[in-house]
Amino acid sequence: MSTATEHTTTAPAPAPEVVRVTVPKRSFGSELRAIRIVWRRELIRYRSDRLRMVTTLVQPFLFLFVLGSGLQRLASAGTHGVSLRTFIYPGILCIAVMFTAMFSAASIVWDREFGFLREMMVAPVRRSSIVIGKCLGGASVASIQGVIVICVAGLAGVPYAPLMILGIFVLQLLLAFSITAFGVMIAVRIKQMQSFMGVMQMIVTPMFFISGALFPPSGLPGWLAVLNRLDPLTYAVDPMRRLVFNHLSISPAARAALDPGVTWWGWRVPSLLEVGMVVALGLVMLGIAIWQFSRTE
Amino acid sequence: MTGGNGNQPSAAIEVRGLVKNYDQVQAVKGVEFEVATGEVFGFLDPNGAGKTTTINMLCTLVKPTAGSASVAGHDVVRERDDVRRNIGLVFQDPTLDGYLTAAQNLQLHAELYGVRSDLVNPRMEQVMSMVGLWDRKDSSVNTFSGGMRRRLEIARGLMHSPRVLFLDEPTIGLDPQTRRSIWTYIRELKEREEITIFMTTHYMDEAEWCDRIAIMDHGEIVALDAPETLKAGVGTDRVTIHTDDDDATIAALADQFGIEARKSEGAVSFGVPGGEEFVPRLFLNWDSANPPIKAVNVARPTLDDVFMSYTGSTIRDAEEDAGRARSRRMMQVMHGGGRR
């Protein structure tokens, strides 16, 4: 692994003046600096890991283009002329963001396994700064992946309306943050990368399937409807879909069938409340992650 | 310019009655010592976990069960943050991010410690030049050999000009040449910066480099002084005899000379005062029935002998014994443990 040659030690050039630095007392500013560097490290690592950019997008694109195109004929009876690809596009964007965000959260397990976490743990900064930096880093990386998916919107029959794009971008940014917080919350308790991957498989796939990314959240069998309403991803997919559908010219029948909205005991949950829930859940999970991380030795 | 508070204490580290219990086992049993500012202090404990536990308590990573310790004038429990601002740490296991470059690793450290932005680069050049890695600053750490990584970690530990640098086995697993160069840096560092160095090692020859060393055995400090003083205190030279029959030789030495010898590394060795005068006497009185002596070696006391005289085993035996020592320690705990 190490290809480098070892230098023989010759006396280094005499340094004229020792540069002495001082470590200031902890302050708000120093915490912000810590958050920023932890965030930047995530971005540097993302940039150097091109493979990850591709691998986390393979699955969403498979669903969007292969499943979306393949099932088109079967589904056309129920979609009232709307392409299946267009219908599942918002959901696919959400899961692309979710996959990346979970992978980013995994870096905390990786850091623990390879010892780097210790370097951050002994620094004179709050544990919360490390967690916040990680979450912001993961959210940024996931949103960059989300932007790639936004770029192919046209291929799924979604128009490039500036306001809609902006709305989608903000929504996926919030989702990315919440999911990273969720991932970090799980990751701080796990010591091995392999276990984390296992846990992730166990959580991510069901969340994706239940969320309504691939079907409208109405007229479901009772048990599935309950699970669907409990799945946080539901509340990101639904407003995202509404946003896209607002910019499509489709029949009212199609709209009613494909974008019924999420209901609680018959009450239709407004989009803003749904977005608020995504944010609130993210903050709660961030809080739990910080609390747990502060307790670890 | 040194930073920190004005009333700098004379001792960089002060430890009073420090105890750490893990479940049933007492890893550290009330140790006391002081490390003066500017000292290179070696901590040896080949038998067990005592030294790592001690270093972890001093670095605020582990809370003591009882007793107190202060580092750079700050209490390790009550003023954890102040301690952390003033110490540098080099762990036994690597803690670098291999995907970042050497410079990025140091930059990250400087940011976490709040080093003033305009000082980050000059300081980085200085510490990286010291360990001979400045020309590799933009290489990713994954391309570094084990020795280079350790040197980079030392440089990183110095990034924020700590007043006390903790090195936990800084030379473990390195080749002799790299080991020597790391010691060169440490000595150089001591001359250039106002820094106190607290280190653990299990290489006895390296402990000689320290100004003072503490030897820990079963959770207690059994000896603490300058290496020279400790060696002089042994009072005997080490004589090693090679024969074909170690057991018979040990018996003969006990019979004829009243010397208690032991097998050590494939030969028989024992300590006598004035070893060089003893050798002629040995040959004069060596019975022809005894196994013939093939080689004799007389050595001035080393730290190994110091260790042996205090703990009754050579450092290598002690390491091989580590498993058994652990159970012995448990026995001692059950019998109330010793105090000193």
Interface residues (C-beta under 8 A of the other chain):
Chain A: M1 S2 T3 A4 E6 H7 T8 T9 T10 A11 P12 A13 A15 V18 V19 R20 V21 T22 V23 P24 K25 R26 S27 G29 S30 R33 A34 R36 I37 R41 I44 R45 S48 D49 D111 F114 G115 F116 L117 R118 E119 M120 M121 V122 A123 P124 V125 E297
Chain B: M1 T2 G3 G4 C59 T60 L61 V62 D81 R84 R85 N86 L89 F91 D93 P94 T95 L96 D97 G98 Y99 L100 Q104 Q107 L108 H109 A110 E111 L112 Y113 G114 V115 R116 L119 V120 P122 R123 Q126 S129 M130 G132 R136 S139 N142 T143 F144 S145 G146 G147 M148 M159 H160 S161 Q177 T178 R180 S181 T184 R192 E193
